[in-house]
Amino acid sequence: MTPITSILTARAAVTAFVALTALGGGHSDAHAVSARVKMACAGDYFSFCSQHSPTSPAVRQCMRSNGLKLSDRCVNALVAAGEVSAAEVSRRQAQK
């Protein structure tokens, strides 16, 4: 992959993920995820949920159902942003 292609791919990932709403479900645009979450979770979105529009309710459900597969970087950003609680993350990990 050339440097230009890498830049364009990264830019496309960020652009596609900008519209992704909070994983907690049902949030309005006023409660959209932070730039940190978008950057931290873009790879997870493309790995697990890119078949869904970033603005669709289906993408939130997809991310939730793949929660145990999400990268530590994404999960940490979601916890820091208050999109998911540390207790919920711990509960899900304990149920593995």
C-alpha positions as CSV (number, residue, x, y, z in Angstrom):
1,M,0.0,0.0,0.0
2,T,1.4,3.3,-1.0
3,P,1.6,6.3,1.4
4,I,-1.2,8.0,-0.5
5,T,-3.4,5.0,-0.4
6,S,-2.7,4.6,3.4
7,I,-3.7,8.3,3.9
8,L,-6.8,7.9,1.8
9,T,-7.8,4.7,3.6
10,A,-7.3,6.3,7.0
11,R,-9.3,9.3,5.9
12,A,-12.1,7.1,4.6
13,A,-12.1,5.2,7.9
14,V,-12.4,8.4,9.9
15,T,-15.0,9.8,7.6
16,A,-17.1,6.7,7.8
17,F,-16.8,6.5,11.5
18,V,-17.6,10.1,12.2
19,A,-21.3,9.4,12.0
20,L,-21.3,6.5,14.3
21,T,-23.4,7.2,17.4
22,A,-22.9,6.1,20.9
23,L,-23.0,2.4,21.6
24,G,-25.5,2.8,24.4
25,G,-28.2,3.0,21.8
26,G,-30.9,5.5,20.9
27,H,-28.7,8.6,21.5
28,S,-29.4,11.7,19.4
29,D,-26.7,13.5,17.4
30,A,-26.1,15.7,20.4
31,H,-24.7,12.6,22.1
32,A,-22.5,11.4,19.3
33,V,-19.3,9.7,20.3
34,S,-16.1,11.7,20.8
35,A,-13.3,12.0,18.3
36,R,-11.2,9.9,20.6
37,V,-13.7,7.0,20.4
38,K,-14.1,7.4,16.7
39,M,-10.4,7.1,16.2
40,A,-9.9,4.3,18.7
41,C,-12.8,2.2,17.4
42,A,-12.6,2.8,13.6
43,G,-10.6,-0.4,13.1
44,D,-13.1,-2.4,15.1
45,Y,-15.9,-1.0,13.1
46,F,-14.3,-2.0,9.8
47,S,-13.3,-5.5,11.2
48,F,-16.7,-6.4,12.6
49,C,-19.5,-4.0,11.5
50,S,-18.7,-2.3,8.2
51,Q,-21.6,-4.1,6.5
52,H,-23.8,-1.6,8.5
53,S,-24.1,2.1,7.9
54,P,-22.2,3.9,10.6
55,T,-25.4,5.9,11.4
56,S,-27.7,2.9,11.6
57,P,-29.1,1.3,14.8
58,A,-27.7,-2.0,13.4
59,V,-24.1,-0.9,13.8
60,R,-24.6,-0.2,17.5
61,Q,-26.1,-3.7,17.9
62,C,-23.2,-5.2,15.9
63,M,-20.6,-3.4,18.0
64,R,-22.4,-4.6,21.2
65,S,-22.6,-8.2,20.0
66,N,-18.9,-8.1,19.2
67,G,-18.0,-6.4,22.5
68,L,-15.6,-9.1,23.6
69,K,-13.7,-8.9,20.3
70,L,-13.3,-5.1,20.4
71,S,-9.7,-3.9,20.9
72,D,-8.5,-2.7,24.3
73,R,-8.0,0.7,22.7
74,C,-11.6,0.9,21.7
75,V,-13.0,-0.4,25.0
76,N,-10.8,1.9,27.0
77,A,-11.9,4.9,24.9
78,L,-15.6,3.9,25.3
79,V,-15.1,3.6,29.1
80,A,-13.3,7.0,29.3
81,A,-16.0,8.6,27.3
82,G,-18.7,7.2,29.5
83,E,-20.3,5.2,26.6
84,V,-20.0,2.0,28.5
85,S,-19.2,1.4,32.2
86,A,-16.2,-0.4,33.5
87,A,-18.6,-2.6,35.4
88,E,-20.3,-3.7,32.2
89,V,-17.0,-4.5,30.6
90,S,-15.9,-6.5,33.6
91,R,-19.3,-8.3,33.7
92,R,-19.0,-9.3,30.1
93,Q,-15.4,-10.5,30.4
94,A,-16.3,-12.6,33.4
95,Q,-19.1,-14.3,31.4
96,K,-16.6,-15.5,28.7
